[in-house]
Amino acid sequence: MNTTTTNTPKQGTSIDDALGQTELGGWIAKNKNSVLLAIVLIFLGIVIYGVQDHFQTKKYDSYSDSLFKVVEAKVKPFEDDKISAEDLVLAFNQEWKKTGDFDGAGPFVIKVSDALVAKRKYEAAYQILSESVVRLKNPTLNFFLTVRAAAVAEDLKKYEEAIVLLKKVLSNSGAYMQEKIYLDLGRLHLKKGEFEKAKAALNWVEENGKEAEFQKVSQLYLEEISDGEKVKSLPSETKEN
């Protein structure tokens, strides 16, 4: 008669003796303090991560709420000429400072800067947008803020600063709306009288662009540059006639 031997622990057998009946169990028995410590640390790590995530979410919710309140309280009165641009910017900056590099501030920056631009308060809008470009790191958000900052810089006739901002956008991988950016660079270089740089940017649109409207505009600018160069090359007597 065949009998099967099992490793069922006998009554009164210690846990260490029971664990010792298998290779893995024997290792655990010898190192149970380390194993228990590892289990405790893993558990604590999970708990700490959960707590940190909870409090970070609460913190960000608090930041959004505080920025929302100041924007709601100040933008409309500014639009209605009840407070000055300085009052709007001061109130927003005081609250924004508390949030540090919180990317969720981006939509509120856009709303405040748009309100300022609508009232032609370009300096104030440019100050806020320029700071946001430095502080907010989300790539997509940073792209749109940088492009807006460049547009306001152009309104202020700060053409070189606008060019630097647009080139910064192009240097980032995955830049959006490249045709529009190169077209803007061409315009800005043209305003500065930098015809060769303008032609290089506009030719990029001609050679790489896919939007017919952008290509059409770039052609018009290139024709304008070409006509200007032809006039410069004419003898002085011909120009006077």
VMD Tcl script that draws the C-alpha trace (Angstrom):
set ca {
  {0.00 0.00 0.00}
  {1.43 3.33 -1.07}
  {1.49 6.16 1.37}
  {2.04 9.81 0.57}
  {4.19 11.89 2.84}
  {3.04 15.45 3.33}
  {4.78 18.41 4.85}
  {1.81 19.37 6.98}
  {3.23 20.87 10.16}
  {2.63 18.85 13.29}
  {0.59 20.32 16.06}
  {2.81 22.52 18.14}
  {5.29 23.07 15.31}
  {6.67 26.63 15.37}
  {6.20 28.99 12.43}
  {9.95 28.92 11.80}
  {9.88 25.09 11.68}
  {6.93 25.16 9.28}
  {8.63 27.68 7.00}
  {11.80 25.61 7.07}
  {10.07 22.76 5.28}
  {10.49 24.59 1.91}
  {13.49 26.33 0.40}
  {11.72 29.67 0.08}
  {10.15 29.24 3.47}
  {13.54 28.51 4.96}
  {14.95 31.72 3.50}
  {11.99 33.73 4.84}
  {12.42 32.12 8.27}
  {16.07 33.10 8.42}
  {15.40 36.62 7.13}
  {11.94 37.27 8.50}
  {12.92 40.53 10.14}
  {14.20 41.92 6.84}
  {11.16 40.59 4.99}
  {8.78 42.15 7.48}
  {10.67 45.45 7.29}
  {10.47 45.41 3.48}
  {6.72 44.75 3.62}
  {6.25 47.57 6.10}
  {8.30 49.97 3.96}
  {6.33 49.08 0.81}
  {3.07 49.61 2.69}
  {4.28 52.92 4.11}
  {5.43 54.00 0.65}
  {1.97 53.35 -0.77}
  {0.33 55.21 2.09}
  {2.74 58.18 1.86}
  {2.29 58.43 -1.94}
  {-1.46 58.42 -1.51}
  {-1.31 61.09 1.18}
  {1.06 63.27 -0.87}
  {-1.08 62.91 -3.99}
  {-4.17 63.80 -1.98}
  {-2.61 66.90 -0.45}
  {-1.02 67.97 -3.75}
  {-4.40 67.71 -5.44}
  {-5.96 69.72 -2.64}
  {-3.17 72.29 -2.90}
  {-3.62 72.69 -6.66}
  {-7.38 72.91 -6.26}
  {-6.79 75.66 -3.72}
  {-4.47 77.52 -6.13}
  {-7.02 77.33 -8.94}
  {-9.80 78.49 -6.64}
  {-7.83 81.49 -5.35}
  {-6.78 82.58 -8.87}
  {-10.31 82.12 -10.16}
  {-11.69 84.32 -7.39}
  {-9.27 87.19 -8.01}
  {-9.79 87.06 -11.77}
  {-13.57 87.00 -11.38}
  {-13.41 89.87 -8.88}
  {-11.06 92.12 -10.87}
  {-11.29 91.54 -14.63}
  {-14.90 92.65 -15.08}
  {-14.44 95.89 -13.06}
  {-11.33 96.60 -15.16}
  {-13.28 96.02 -18.38}
  {-15.95 98.40 -17.07}
  {-13.30 101.08 -16.26}
  {-13.99 100.81 -12.52}
  {-10.41 99.89 -11.62}
  {-7.08 100.61 -13.33}
  {-4.76 98.24 -15.12}
  {-2.32 98.71 -12.25}
  {-4.95 97.55 -9.74}
  {-5.77 94.48 -11.84}
  {-2.12 93.49 -12.28}
  {-1.30 94.08 -8.61}
  {-4.20 91.95 -7.37}
  {-3.43 89.15 -9.82}
  {0.31 89.14 -9.16}
  {-0.18 89.02 -5.39}
  {-2.26 85.88 -5.70}
  {-0.17 84.37 -8.50}
  {2.99 84.71 -6.41}
  {1.53 82.30 -3.85}
  {1.13 79.52 -6.43}
  {4.77 79.36 -7.55}
  {5.25 77.47 -10.84}
  {1.72 76.04 -10.84}
  {0.89 75.37 -14.52}
  {-2.81 75.72 -13.79}
  {-2.24 79.47 -13.60}
  {-1.91 79.55 -17.41}
  {-5.59 80.02 -18.32}
  {-5.88 82.83 -15.77}
  {-2.77 84.53 -17.19}
  {-4.36 84.39 -20.64}
  {-7.64 85.86 -19.40}
  {-5.95 88.74 -17.58}
  {-3.53 89.50 -20.43}
  {-6.34 89.39 -23.01}
  {-8.33 91.90 -20.95}
  {-5.28 94.18 -20.79}
  {-4.59 93.90 -24.54}
  {-8.22 94.70 -25.33}
  {-7.71 98.00 -23.47}
  {-4.34 98.52 -25.21}
  {-2.47 98.12 -21.92}
  {0.33 96.36 -23.73}
  {3.12 96.92 -21.21}
  {1.12 95.36 -18.39}
  {0.05 92.43 -20.58}
  {3.63 91.88 -21.76}
  {4.93 91.87 -18.19}
  {2.51 89.12 -17.15}
  {3.02 87.04 -20.29}
  {6.82 87.31 -20.13}
  {6.81 86.08 -16.55}
  {4.49 83.21 -17.39}
  {6.84 82.02 -20.14}
  {9.57 81.63 -17.51}
  {7.46 80.16 -14.72}
  {5.08 77.76 -16.44}
  {6.70 74.63 -17.84}
  {3.93 72.66 -19.55}
  {5.14 72.53 -23.20}
  {1.78 73.13 -24.88}
  {0.80 75.87 -22.47}
  {4.24 77.47 -22.71}
  {3.97 77.50 -26.51}
  {0.71 79.47 -26.55}
  {1.90 81.88 -23.86}
  {5.17 82.52 -25.74}
  {3.36 83.19 -29.01}
  {1.03 85.62 -27.21}
  {3.99 87.34 -25.58}
  {5.63 87.74 -29.00}
  {2.45 89.30 -30.43}
  {2.29 91.83 -27.58}
  {6.01 92.58 -27.98}
  {5.29 93.42 -31.62}
  {2.46 95.74 -30.53}
  {5.03 97.50 -28.35}
  {7.41 97.67 -31.36}
  {9.86 95.48 -29.45}
  {10.62 93.58 -32.62}
  {13.87 92.00 -31.50}
  {12.24 90.64 -28.32}
  {9.39 89.25 -30.41}
  {11.90 87.54 -32.71}
  {13.75 86.00 -29.76}
  {10.48 84.62 -28.35}
  {9.42 83.10 -31.67}
  {12.85 81.53 -32.22}
  {12.58 80.04 -28.74}
  {9.32 78.41 -29.79}
  {10.91 76.99 -32.94}
  {13.85 75.59 -30.97}
  {11.49 73.39 -28.96}
  {10.76 70.00 -30.46}
  {7.22 69.52 -31.67}
  {6.53 73.21 -32.24}
  {3.05 73.92 -33.53}
  {2.00 76.24 -36.36}
  {5.49 76.51 -37.83}
  {4.24 78.19 -41.01}
  {2.60 80.98 -39.01}
  {5.69 81.43 -36.85}
  {8.06 81.63 -39.84}
  {5.70 84.07 -41.53}
  {5.71 86.24 -38.40}
  {9.50 86.06 -38.25}
  {9.65 87.23 -41.86}
  {7.38 90.19 -41.08}
  {9.37 91.15 -37.99}
  {12.73 90.99 -39.78}
  {11.22 93.07 -42.57}
  {10.10 95.71 -40.05}
  {13.68 95.84 -38.79}
  {15.04 96.20 -42.32}
  {16.75 92.80 -42.13}
  {15.84 91.77 -45.65}
  {18.02 88.67 -45.97}
  {16.71 87.23 -42.71}
  {13.17 88.13 -43.76}
  {13.63 86.33 -47.09}
  {15.03 83.24 -45.34}
  {11.99 82.99 -43.07}
  {9.50 83.67 -45.86}
  {11.20 81.24 -48.22}
  {10.78 78.56 -45.54}
  {7.02 79.11 -45.79}
  {7.21 78.90 -49.58}
  {9.22 75.69 -49.56}
  {7.74 73.84 -46.59}
  {4.33 75.34 -46.02}
  {1.09 73.49 -46.66}
  {-1.42 76.26 -45.98}
  {-2.23 78.16 -49.18}
  {-3.15 81.31 -47.27}
  {0.22 81.52 -45.52}
  {2.04 80.86 -48.79}
  {0.07 83.59 -50.52}
  {0.95 86.14 -47.83}
  {4.60 85.12 -47.83}
  {4.70 85.60 -51.62}
  {3.34 89.12 -51.24}
  {6.05 89.96 -48.69}
  {8.74 88.44 -50.89}
  {7.50 90.52 -53.83}
  {7.61 93.62 -51.63}
  {11.22 92.85 -50.72}
  {12.10 92.18 -54.36}
  {10.51 95.46 -55.51}
  {12.40 97.35 -52.81}
  {15.68 95.80 -53.89}
  {14.98 96.72 -57.52}
  {14.33 100.33 -56.57}
  {17.58 100.46 -54.60}
  {19.50 99.13 -57.60}
  {18.18 101.82 -59.99}
  {20.32 104.89 -60.83}
  {19.43 107.96 -58.76}
  {18.09 109.82 -61.84}
  {15.57 107.03 -62.50}
  {14.36 107.09 -58.87}
  {13.70 110.84 -59.06}
  {11.64 110.38 -62.22}
}
mol new
graphics top color blue
foreach p $ca { graphics top sphere $p radius 0.5 }
foreach p [lrange $ca 0 end-1] q [lrange $ca 1 end] { graphics top cylinder $p $q radius 0.2 }
display resetview
